[in-house]
Amino acid sequence: MRFIVDECCHRVIALALREAGHDVLYIAENDRRASDETIVGMAIDGEWIVITADYDFGELAVRQRMAMPGVVLLAPTKQPVALRVSRLVSIVADLGDRLRGSLTIIEDDRLRFRPLP
């Protein structure tokens, strides 16, 4: 799958997804000044699913109805980064294409899905 990992996410997320065989564009490696709207445009143009901890992407996708391929929102947690990364990679492997066309919110003890317009 193809993912844009927002700069607010830890670098190990991008590395772990690459190790799992996914095509990953990590914003912090490319353009730290990219606005949310620029990232959305990149996601739409390249059919990338956005992985972020920034709730603004949920707002852009759902309320402003930007036609994003998918958003995975990592909810705030006190869990160690390694545990979060492992869980994310596992969820991506388990859900695959179900991540497309939805806002997926990963919380400590549950997953939530909302279809995107």
N, C-alpha and C positions, 0 to 999 in steps of 0.2 A: 504494500500500500504506500501511498504518498502522503507525507505529513510535513506541515510547517510547524516547527516548535517555536513558540513565542520566546522572546528574550527573557521574560520573567520566570521562565522555567529553568531548572538546573541543567547544566550541560550534560550530566550523565543520562538524562532522559533521551536526548538526541543520540548519544553514543549507544545506549542500550537498544534503541529502536533500529539503528543502523546494523548493529550486531545481529539482530533478529531478522535481517534481510530486507528491511523497509528502506524506501527512498526518503531521506530526511533533509529538509532545509532548516537549519537552525539560524534564526534571525540574528542572534548575537555574533555569529561568525560572518555575517554578510552585511547587514545594515542596521546597526543599533538605533539609528534615528528614525527608522521606518514607523510611520503612524499606523494606528489600528486599521484605518481605511486603506492604506497602502497594502498592508498584509492581507486584508480581505480581498482586494483586487488581485493580488498574486494568487491567493487560494482559488478564486473563481477561475482565473485564466488558466492555471495549471492543474485544476482538479485536485488540489491539496486539501486534506483535512487539517484543521488548525488544532493544535494542542496548546492549551494555555491555562494559566491560573488567574487570568484577568476576566472578571465578570462582564466587562464591556463588550467582549465578543459575543456573549449570549444576548446582550441587548441589541447589538448590531444585527445578529442573525434572526432573532425572534421579533423584537419590537419594530425594528427598522426594515425588516423583511429583505435583508440582503441575501441573495441567492447563493449562500455558501455551500460547498459540498458536504461539510460536516464540521462540528466543533466538539472537541473533548475538553471539558472544563475540569481541572483538578481543584477540587474544593480545598480550602485551608485545613490544615491538619498539624498535629504535633508528632506524627509518625516520622521515623527516620527516613531520609531520602532513599536509601537502599530499598526499604520496604515499599515505598511508594512506586519506585521505578519497577520493581519486580511485579507488583500488582498491575501496573499499567501495561507492561509487556504481555502479561498473561491475559488481561482483558482484551487487548488488541488481537491476540491470537484466537481467543474464544469467540469474539464477536465479529471480527473481520468486516465484511461489507455492511453489517448492520449499523456501523458507525456512520456510513454515508447517509445523508439526508436527515440527520438528527443532531440535536444537542444532547450530548451524553455528559452527565455530571457524575464524577467519581468522588464519592464521599468515603469516609472511613469504613462504614458498615453497610453501604448500599450503593447501587447504581440507579440513576434516574435518566429517563429518556424523554425527549420532547421532539416531535417531528418538526422539521424546518419547513418554512413556506416554500 
